[in-house]
Amino acid sequence: MKIEKQKILTELLDQTEKLLETAISEWQLVPHSQFARRPTPTAWSANESLQHLNSYGRYYLPAIEKSIVPDIDRIREFSPGWLGNYFTNLMKSQPRGIVSKMKSPKDHRPVKILESHLVVSEFIDQQERLLQLLRKCASANWDVRVPISLTQLIKLKLGDVLLFYTAHQERHYLQAQRALQAAGVKHEVES
């Protein structure tokens, strides 16, 4: 299945801008006590959800940047790989915002609650960097291979990494919004 690169990029830019706007206009204003509050003893707080995303960003943003090479053939369509498609679909929420539970890799799990303003600040920086990288990807070869964070032995196409990474961001954005709602922060959770 081929999909138009520009259409995907527009969607990914819109999604990233939405996350950035929420972090700037809402999350920066939430007191640490609410941002770090877990909805249940086993569920992550918004703080932990963002720490998890920041951990992935520390790996994937430099990996994406390294993989951006000009598309000399100016190919306008992208064909996702089967493994990249599998990972992306695994991250996506189902209708009504339902997500399948999964265990995060140990090195991407938050181990303690950090000051929320630092966590949100790093998240904002990463979203701004992601926007820059997505814009550079408009003229990049999306078939270049990028090693995944679980093992350097498995490499996905750059286009698959962009789709997976942003689906993962959306998943934990919704998780953070639900945690904040449970902590009494007013915001309508989008599905």
ROROTOR-439670 format. One record per residue (C-alpha): x, y, z; residue in three letters. Coordinates in nm, 4 decimals. Example, Ala and Ser with C-alpha at 12.3 -4.5 7.8 and 13.67 -1.06 7.14 Angstrom:
% residues 2
<<1.2300; -0.4500; 0.7800>; 'ALA'>
<<1.3670; -0.1060; 0.7140>; 'SER'>
***
This chain:
% residues 191
<<0.0000; 0.0000; 0.0000>; 'MET'>
<<0.1471; 0.3331; -0.1054>; 'LYS'>
<<0.0595; 0.6539; 0.0744>; 'ILE'>
<<0.1339; 1.0115; -0.0234>; 'GLU'>
<<0.4310; 1.1462; 0.1741>; 'LYS'>
<<0.3016; 1.5040; 0.1834>; 'GLN'>
<<-0.0338; 1.3917; 0.3243>; 'LYS'>
<<0.1397; 1.1921; 0.5989>; 'ILE'>
<<0.3722; 1.4820; 0.6782>; 'LEU'>
<<0.0817; 1.7239; 0.7076>; 'THR'>
<<-0.0917; 1.4896; 0.9539>; 'GLU'>
<<0.2266; 1.4358; 1.1566>; 'LEU'>
<<0.3012; 1.8086; 1.1691>; 'LEU'>
<<-0.0568; 1.8840; 1.2802>; 'ASP'>
<<-0.0417; 1.6156; 1.5494>; 'GLN'>
<<0.2963; 1.7350; 1.6773>; 'THR'>
<<0.1815; 2.0970; 1.6829>; 'GLU'>
<<-0.1243; 1.9904; 1.8875>; 'LYS'>
<<0.0967; 1.8188; 2.1451>; 'LEU'>
<<0.3307; 2.1176; 2.1561>; 'LEU'>
<<0.0407; 2.3611; 2.1988>; 'GLU'>
<<-0.1057; 2.1532; 2.4846>; 'THR'>
<<0.2308; 2.1376; 2.6608>; 'ALA'>
<<0.2853; 2.5136; 2.6273>; 'ILE'>
<<-0.0649; 2.6435; 2.6970>; 'SER'>
<<-0.1815; 2.3860; 2.9540>; 'GLU'>
<<0.0751; 2.1470; 3.0971>; 'TRP'>
<<0.3263; 2.4158; 3.1952>; 'GLN'>
<<0.0572; 2.5664; 3.4180>; 'LEU'>
<<-0.0354; 2.2479; 3.6059>; 'VAL'>
<<0.1051; 2.2299; 3.9599>; 'PRO'>
<<0.3577; 1.9505; 4.0177>; 'HIS'>
<<0.1272; 1.7880; 4.2745>; 'SER'>
<<-0.1380; 1.7315; 4.0062>; 'GLN'>
<<0.0998; 1.6591; 3.7172>; 'PHE'>
<<0.2732; 1.3877; 3.9225>; 'ALA'>
<<-0.0459; 1.2319; 4.0646>; 'ARG'>
<<-0.1183; 0.8778; 3.9540>; 'ARG'>
<<-0.4819; 0.7996; 3.8696>; 'PRO'>
<<-0.4381; 0.4566; 4.0338>; 'THR'>
<<-0.1411; 0.3002; 4.2132>; 'PRO'>
<<-0.0395; 0.1102; 3.8982>; 'THR'>
<<-0.1179; 0.3733; 3.6310>; 'ALA'>
<<0.1342; 0.6334; 3.5222>; 'TRP'>
<<0.0928; 0.9989; 3.6057>; 'SER'>
<<0.1194; 1.2649; 3.3356>; 'ALA'>
<<0.4731; 1.3237; 3.4627>; 'ASN'>
<<0.5668; 0.9589; 3.4085>; 'GLU'>
<<0.3984; 0.9477; 3.0668>; 'SER'>
<<0.6072; 1.2446; 2.9523>; 'LEU'>
<<0.9254; 1.1052; 3.1069>; 'GLN'>
<<0.8645; 0.7925; 2.9006>; 'HIS'>
<<0.8178; 0.9985; 2.5829>; 'LEU'>
<<1.1258; 1.2060; 2.6615>; 'ASN'>
<<1.3272; 0.8859; 2.6986>; 'SER'>
<<1.2233; 0.7744; 2.3500>; 'TYR'>
<<1.2866; 1.1222; 2.2127>; 'GLY'>
<<1.6451; 1.1134; 2.3394>; 'ARG'>
<<1.6966; 0.8082; 2.1194>; 'TYR'>
<<1.4755; 0.8655; 1.8159>; 'TYR'>
<<1.5260; 1.2356; 1.7457>; 'LEU'>
<<1.9020; 1.2001; 1.6878>; 'PRO'>
<<1.8435; 0.8730; 1.4990>; 'ALA'>
<<1.5897; 1.0436; 1.2713>; 'ILE'>
<<1.8177; 1.3416; 1.2169>; 'GLU'>
<<2.1099; 1.1148; 1.1216>; 'LYS'>
<<1.8893; 0.9316; 0.8725>; 'SER'>
<<1.7670; 1.2333; 0.6787>; 'ILE'>
<<1.9253; 1.2206; 0.3350>; 'VAL'>
<<1.7982; 1.3942; 0.0209>; 'PRO'>
<<1.5541; 1.2021; -0.1946>; 'ASP'>
<<1.7311; 1.2455; -0.5266>; 'ILE'>
<<1.4528; 1.0567; -0.7074>; 'ASP'>
<<1.1863; 1.2874; -0.5554>; 'ARG'>
<<0.9549; 0.9972; -0.4744>; 'ILE'>
<<0.6175; 1.1323; -0.3622>; 'ARG'>
<<0.4756; 0.8107; -0.2181>; 'GLU'>
<<0.5831; 0.5837; 0.0641>; 'PHE'>
<<0.5227; 0.2114; 0.1102>; 'SER'>
<<0.5336; 0.1159; 0.4796>; 'PRO'>
<<0.7210; -0.2025; 0.5652>; 'GLY'>
<<0.5310; -0.4867; 0.7286>; 'TRP'>
<<0.7214; -0.4586; 1.0601>; 'LEU'>
<<0.6954; -0.0800; 1.0726>; 'GLY'>
<<0.3240; -0.1040; 0.9956>; 'ASN'>
<<0.2850; -0.3619; 1.2752>; 'TYR'>
<<0.4602; -0.1376; 1.5320>; 'PHE'>
<<0.2600; 0.1679; 1.4262>; 'THR'>
<<-0.0736; -0.0157; 1.4484>; 'ASN'>
<<0.0262; -0.1558; 1.7886>; 'LEU'>
<<0.0642; 0.2013; 1.9193>; 'MET'>
<<-0.2584; 0.3428; 1.7785>; 'LYS'>
<<-0.5657; 0.3741; 1.9957>; 'SER'>
<<-0.8808; 0.1997; 1.8894>; 'GLN'>
<<-1.2187; 0.3701; 1.8481>; 'PRO'>
<<-1.3237; 0.5590; 2.1630>; 'ARG'>
<<-0.9605; 0.5968; 2.2720>; 'GLY'>
<<-0.9162; 0.2393; 2.3947>; 'ILE'>
<<-0.5529; 0.1285; 2.3877>; 'VAL'>
<<-0.4084; -0.2169; 2.4258>; 'SER'>
<<-0.1989; -0.2529; 2.7400>; 'LYS'>
<<0.1667; -0.3314; 2.6948>; 'MET'>
<<0.4735; -0.3300; 2.9127>; 'LYS'>
<<0.7364; -0.0675; 2.8362>; 'SER'>
<<1.0985; -0.1719; 2.7964>; 'PRO'>
<<1.2855; -0.1357; 3.1247>; 'LYS'>
<<1.5208; 0.1364; 2.9992>; 'ASP'>
<<1.2238; 0.3535; 2.8956>; 'HIS'>
<<1.0278; 0.3272; 3.2223>; 'ARG'>
<<1.0391; 0.6225; 3.4600>; 'PRO'>
<<1.2113; 0.5256; 3.7852>; 'VAL'>
<<1.1191; 0.8296; 3.9933>; 'LYS'>
<<0.9082; 1.1408; 3.9728>; 'ILE'>
<<1.1127; 1.4324; 3.8427>; 'LEU'>
<<1.0165; 1.7974; 3.8806>; 'GLU'>
<<0.7262; 1.8403; 3.6403>; 'SER'>
<<0.8427; 2.1742; 3.5015>; 'HIS'>
<<1.1677; 2.0055; 3.3886>; 'LEU'>
<<0.9805; 1.7127; 3.2315>; 'VAL'>
<<0.7402; 1.9422; 3.0443>; 'VAL'>
<<1.0261; 2.1696; 2.9347>; 'SER'>
<<1.2167; 1.8770; 2.7827>; 'GLU'>
<<0.8990; 1.7555; 2.6135>; 'PHE'>
<<0.8430; 2.1006; 2.4601>; 'ILE'>
<<1.2031; 2.1113; 2.3352>; 'ASP'>
<<1.1623; 1.7672; 2.1808>; 'GLN'>
<<0.8356; 1.8594; 2.0073>; 'GLN'>
<<0.9969; 2.1709; 1.8602>; 'GLU'>
<<1.2878; 1.9596; 1.7366>; 'ARG'>
<<1.0494; 1.7000; 1.5932>; 'LEU'>
<<0.8683; 1.9726; 1.3980>; 'LEU'>
<<1.2010; 2.0830; 1.2468>; 'GLN'>
<<1.2906; 1.7257; 1.1539>; 'LEU'>
<<0.9495; 1.6576; 1.0012>; 'LEU'>
<<0.9891; 1.9646; 0.7813>; 'ARG'>
<<1.3298; 1.8378; 0.6675>; 'LYS'>
<<1.1724; 1.5011; 0.5877>; 'CYS'>
<<0.9603; 1.6616; 0.3160>; 'ALA'>
<<1.2532; 1.6220; 0.0766>; 'SER'>
<<1.4134; 1.3162; 0.2372>; 'ALA'>
<<1.4396; 0.9548; 0.1294>; 'ASN'>
<<1.1942; 0.7701; 0.3546>; 'TRP'>
<<1.3370; 0.4284; 0.2656>; 'ASP'>
<<1.6643; 0.4905; 0.4535>; 'VAL'>
<<1.6926; 0.2441; 0.7434>; 'ARG'>
<<1.6893; 0.3577; 1.1079>; 'VAL'>
<<1.7851; 0.1242; 1.3963>; 'PRO'>
<<1.5085; 0.0910; 1.6556>; 'ILE'>
<<1.5635; 0.1567; 2.0253>; 'SER'>
<<1.5101; -0.2048; 2.1331>; 'LEU'>
<<1.8014; -0.3380; 1.9281>; 'THR'>
<<2.0385; -0.1936; 1.6719>; 'GLN'>
<<1.9950; -0.5152; 1.4718>; 'LEU'>
<<1.6412; -0.4272; 1.3625>; 'ILE'>
<<1.6091; -0.1313; 1.1292>; 'LYS'>
<<1.2906; 0.0266; 1.0003>; 'LEU'>
<<1.2422; 0.2637; 0.7107>; 'LYS'>
<<1.2589; 0.6306; 0.8109>; 'LEU'>
<<0.8931; 0.6711; 0.7090>; 'GLY'>
<<0.7945; 0.3823; 0.9371>; 'ASP'>
<<0.9896; 0.5358; 1.2261>; 'VAL'>
<<0.8117; 0.8683; 1.1757>; 'LEU'>
<<0.4724; 0.6944; 1.1791>; 'LEU'>
<<0.5558; 0.4720; 1.4774>; 'PHE'>
<<0.7170; 0.7494; 1.6805>; 'TYR'>
<<0.4281; 0.9921; 1.6376>; 'THR'>
<<0.1678; 0.7183; 1.7061>; 'ALA'>
<<0.3595; 0.6419; 2.0263>; 'HIS'>
<<0.3536; 1.0122; 2.1151>; 'GLN'>
<<-0.0232; 1.0296; 2.0619>; 'GLU'>
<<-0.0765; 0.7183; 2.2745>; 'ARG'>
<<0.1032; 0.8649; 2.5749>; 'HIS'>
<<-0.0391; 1.2141; 2.5186>; 'TYR'>
<<-0.3846; 1.0609; 2.5695>; 'LEU'>
<<-0.2552; 0.8715; 2.8738>; 'GLN'>
<<-0.1211; 1.1956; 3.0233>; 'ALA'>
<<-0.4512; 1.3734; 2.9533>; 'GLN'>
<<-0.6462; 1.0952; 3.1281>; 'ARG'>
<<-0.4104; 1.1114; 3.4282>; 'ALA'>
<<-0.4547; 1.4880; 3.4511>; 'LEU'>
<<-0.8300; 1.4549; 3.4247>; 'GLN'>
<<-0.8215; 1.2043; 3.7133>; 'ALA'>
<<-0.6065; 1.4543; 3.9092>; 'ALA'>
<<-0.8765; 1.7181; 3.8652>; 'GLY'>
<<-0.7204; 1.9173; 3.5815>; 'VAL'>
<<-0.9891; 2.0372; 3.3425>; 'LYS'>
<<-0.9380; 1.9409; 2.9785>; 'HIS'>
<<-1.1479; 1.7423; 2.7395>; 'GLU'>
<<-0.9630; 1.4226; 2.6435>; 'VAL'>
<<-0.9573; 1.3764; 2.2664>; 'GLU'>
<<-0.9910; 1.0305; 2.1177>; 'SER'>
***
